[in-house]
């Protein structure tokens, strides 16, 4: 009824190892996000860790403007990184899932 349960468990462990390896690899995948006028640049990893923030001198003159820029650019970068992260992990997870009718969760 359950087929090769031992083989399935081995496949799940293999998939878990691939997911962990993918998470580690995503530490070296960088996403750059620029403000529309290029006065602020943020670089983060696909694991959503900030690596650098480059602020043009003229933004340092207006605290409120700088805060607004940081919020906008960081949110865009985090969204892009999240999309990359989820896509990569879903691909690895789907690859390791057994073909169980009605359980196609990763379309």
Residue frames relative to the residue before (quaternion, step in Angstrom):
aa qw qx qy qz dx dy dz
X 1.0000 0.0000 0.0000 0.0000 0.00 0.00 0.00
X 0.7767 0.3222 -0.1751 0.5121 3.61 0.87 -0.88
X 0.4561 -0.6882 0.4545 0.3344 3.59 1.24 0.03
X 0.7588 -0.3305 0.2817 0.4853 3.50 -1.10 -0.72
X 0.1961 -0.8250 0.5223 0.0905 3.57 0.18 1.32
X 0.6420 0.5194 -0.3257 0.4605 3.59 0.98 -0.80
X 0.6487 0.5107 -0.3068 0.4735 3.56 1.01 -0.82
X 0.6398 0.5221 -0.3172 0.4663 3.58 1.03 -0.80
X 0.6527 0.5069 -0.3154 0.4664 3.58 0.95 -0.86
X 0.6294 0.5256 -0.3265 0.4701 3.57 1.05 -0.75
X 0.6421 0.5179 -0.3106 0.4723 3.57 1.04 -0.83
X 0.6412 0.5172 -0.3242 0.4651 3.60 1.00 -0.79
X 0.6546 0.4990 -0.3155 0.4723 3.61 0.95 -0.82
X 0.6324 0.5250 -0.3222 0.4697 3.56 1.02 -0.81
X 0.6532 0.5064 -0.3025 0.4747 3.57 0.99 -0.87
X 0.6285 0.5337 -0.3313 0.4588 3.59 0.98 -0.83
X 0.6502 0.5059 -0.3125 0.4729 3.59 0.98 -0.82
X 0.6502 0.5079 -0.3151 0.4691 3.60 1.02 -0.79
X 0.6213 0.5316 -0.3396 0.4648 3.59 1.04 -0.75
X 0.6605 0.4994 -0.3070 0.4690 3.60 0.91 -0.87
X 0.6457 0.5094 -0.3180 0.4717 3.59 0.99 -0.82
X 0.6358 0.5215 -0.3217 0.4693 3.59 1.04 -0.78
X 0.6281 0.5292 -0.3338 0.4626 3.60 0.98 -0.80
X 0.6530 0.5035 -0.3110 0.4727 3.58 0.98 -0.83
X 0.6503 0.5211 -0.3118 0.4564 3.58 0.96 -0.90
X 0.6438 0.5456 -0.3232 0.4282 3.59 1.02 -0.77
X 0.5246 0.6128 -0.4132 0.4226 3.61 1.25 -0.19
X 0.7405 0.3742 -0.2191 0.5134 3.58 1.18 -0.48
X 0.5382 0.5547 -0.4271 0.4692 3.58 1.26 0.33
X 0.1351 -0.8328 0.5362 0.0270 3.57 -0.50 1.23
X 0.1598 -0.7478 0.6392 0.0810 3.51 -1.13 0.82
X 0.1602 -0.7703 0.6131 0.0714 3.55 -0.84 1.06
X 0.0247 -0.7763 0.6298 0.0085 3.54 -1.02 0.83
X 0.1589 -0.7877 0.5936 0.0448 3.55 -0.91 1.03
X 0.4922 -0.5849 0.5374 0.3561 3.54 -1.21 0.49
X 0.6722 -0.5244 0.3317 0.4038 3.59 -1.17 0.48
X 0.7416 0.3629 -0.2160 0.5213 3.61 1.12 -0.59
X 0.4790 -0.7204 0.3855 0.3209 3.58 1.34 0.26
X 0.4138 0.7136 -0.4713 0.3122 3.60 1.14 0.51
X 0.7724 0.1978 -0.1168 0.5921 3.58 1.25 -0.35
X 0.0236 -0.7816 0.6232 -0.0119 3.56 -0.91 0.96
X 0.0934 -0.7758 0.6238 0.0177 3.53 -0.97 1.00
X 0.0935 -0.7667 0.6328 0.0549 3.55 -1.03 0.83
X 0.0413 0.7852 -0.6153 0.0564 3.55 -0.85 1.04
X 0.5011 -0.6220 0.4960 0.3405 3.56 -1.27 0.30
X 0.6329 -0.5190 0.4079 0.4047 3.56 -1.29 0.24
X 0.6253 0.4864 -0.3371 0.5087 3.58 1.30 -0.14
X 0.5090 -0.7111 0.3635 0.3210 3.55 1.34 0.40
X 0.4342 0.6388 -0.4979 0.3943 3.56 0.96 0.94
X 0.4132 -0.7141 0.5085 0.2464 3.58 -0.76 1.05
X 0.1929 -0.7921 0.5729 0.0851 3.56 -0.86 1.02
X 0.8044 -0.1199 0.0810 0.5763 3.59 1.02 -0.71
X 0.1175 -0.7359 0.6613 0.0862 3.50 -1.36 0.49
X 0.0892 -0.7891 0.6077 0.0117 3.55 -0.76 1.11
X 0.0785 -0.8194 0.5672 -0.0264 3.56 -0.53 1.26
X 0.4055 -0.6958 0.5418 0.2408 3.55 -0.84 1.02
X 0.6378 -0.5796 0.3664 0.3508 3.57 -1.06 0.82
X 0.6697 0.5275 -0.3253 0.4092 3.59 0.89 -0.84
X 0.6045 0.5462 -0.3668 0.4492 3.62 1.16 -0.38
X 0.6001 0.5899 -0.3556 0.4068 3.58 1.16 -0.46
X 0.5959 0.5961 -0.3497 0.4088 3.56 1.25 -0.28
X 0.7778 0.2472 -0.1183 0.5656 3.60 1.20 -0.48
X 0.3483 -0.7865 0.4776 0.1787 3.57 -0.19 1.33
X 0.6733 0.5004 -0.3033 0.4520 3.60 0.86 -0.92
X 0.6480 0.5106 -0.3161 0.4684 3.56 0.97 -0.84
X 0.6420 0.5201 -0.3181 0.4650 3.58 0.96 -0.85
X 0.6408 0.5206 -0.3224 0.4631 3.59 0.94 -0.86
X 0.6508 0.5147 -0.3114 0.4633 3.59 0.95 -0.90
X 0.6441 0.5190 -0.3129 0.4667 3.57 0.95 -0.91
X 0.6624 0.5143 -0.3126 0.4460 3.58 0.85 -0.95
X 0.6551 0.5122 -0.3173 0.4559 3.58 0.88 -0.90
X 0.6953 0.4855 -0.2848 0.4469 3.58 0.79 -1.00
X 0.7227 0.4482 -0.2591 0.4580 3.56 0.75 -1.04
X 0.6455 0.5090 -0.3279 0.4655 3.60 0.96 -0.77
X 0.6528 0.5140 -0.3219 0.4540 3.60 0.92 -0.81
X 0.6393 0.5092 -0.3244 0.4762 3.60 1.00 -0.80
X 0.6677 0.5034 -0.3023 0.4576 3.58 0.90 -0.92
X 0.6565 0.5077 -0.3105 0.4634 3.58 0.94 -0.88
X 0.6387 0.5226 -0.3279 0.4598 3.60 0.99 -0.78
X 0.6611 0.4949 -0.3051 0.4743 3.59 0.91 -0.90
X 0.6580 0.5055 -0.3107 0.4637 3.58 0.92 -0.90
X 0.6370 0.5310 -0.3220 0.4568 3.57 0.99 -0.81
X 0.6458 0.5164 -0.3189 0.4631 3.59 0.98 -0.80
X 0.6467 0.5001 -0.3166 0.4811 3.59 0.95 -0.86
X 0.6466 0.5404 -0.3052 0.4435 3.57 0.91 -0.99
X 0.7091 0.4631 -0.2634 0.4619 3.58 0.76 -1.05
X 0.6458 0.5258 -0.3214 0.4507 3.59 0.97 -0.83
X 0.6750 0.4986 -0.2924 0.4586 3.57 0.89 -0.95
X 0.6982 0.4610 -0.2837 0.4684 3.60 0.85 -0.92
X 0.6281 0.5286 -0.3419 0.4573 3.60 1.01 -0.71
X 0.6353 0.5311 -0.3306 0.4528 3.59 1.00 -0.79
X 0.6676 0.4860 -0.2990 0.4782 3.59 0.94 -0.87
X 0.6643 0.5061 -0.3067 0.4567 3.58 0.93 -0.90
X 0.6547 0.5159 -0.3170 0.4525 3.59 0.93 -0.87
X 0.6212 0.5613 -0.3252 0.4396 3.54 1.03 -0.86
X 0.7638 0.3986 -0.2011 0.4661 3.59 0.98 -0.79
X 0.5370 0.6352 -0.4082 0.3763 3.58 1.26 -0.10
X 0.4437 -0.6635 0.5210 0.3024 3.58 -0.99 0.74
X 0.5084 -0.6448 0.4776 0.3124 3.56 -1.18 0.53
X 0.0857 0.7911 -0.5922 0.1268 3.56 -0.03 1.36
X 0.4536 -0.7006 0.4675 0.2914 3.63 -0.57 1.09
X 0.8133 0.2454 -0.2047 0.4863 3.54 -1.00 0.93
X 0.6942 0.4646 -0.2705 0.4786 3.60 1.24 -0.10
X 0.3477 0.7368 -0.5089 0.2780 3.59 1.11 0.60
X 0.0534 -0.8531 0.5186 -0.0218 3.56 0.24 1.36
X 0.7471 0.3920 -0.2028 0.4971 3.61 1.11 -0.55
X 0.1324 0.7988 -0.5727 0.1279 3.60 0.37 1.18
